[in-house]
Amino acid sequence: MRLEAEVIGKFETAGDCAKLLYAPPQGKLRYRRTRHYEIEFEGSEESAREFIDLVLVDHVSHEVHIGSSSPALSGFTFHLDYGMKPTALDHEKETILRYHSELENPGFTFSSLKITTRLYVFDDDGKATADAFVQDIVNPAVHVWSVQRAAS
């Protein structure tokens, strides 16, 4: 089975993309950042959802969107997902898997876990491209990435 979870800050607002890039972008671009988890597992879906809720979410400052592959936010021009290559050391992933392995009866087993940062970019004109973001944020030696434009 497969679940997706996207964790987003409750109190965060869209920031200026100029903070992310080496050169100021053309136009007024804003961004929001989330953590995106893709979990493939065997066992109880209810147990996997409980694990996500317990381990990945701080309910004071986060909200979580579990289930479908639809993005947690709307109104964006595109989103950039980037995360560690499978061959690179990923401390967050290792910590989550180690914690899970130490549980007495977790109710499910991981087949795979993929963690990415999802960067939503908002552009009132809808013309922004991801080129500068990929160039300035992604390190091709250690990251995998993908760009998804908003559905029209």
Number of C-alpha atoms within 10 A of each C-alpha: 12 16 18 20 24 28 24 22 18 12 9 11 11 13 15 17 18 15 12 15 15 12 10 14 16 8 12 14 20 18 21 20 20 19 19 25 21 18 19 16 17 14 13 14 15 11 15 23 16 14 17 21 17 11 12 17 18 14 12 9 12 16 17 21 16 19 13 12 12 11 15 17 13 12 13 20 23 23 24 21 23 24 21 22 16 12 8 11 11 14 10 10 15 12 11 15 15 11 11 17 13 9 9 7 10 15 15 16 17 16 11 11 18 15 21 20 19 24 20 26 27 24 17 13 10 15 10 19 15 16 9 16 17 18 12 12 14 18 14 13 9 15 17 15 17 13 17 12 16 15 9 4
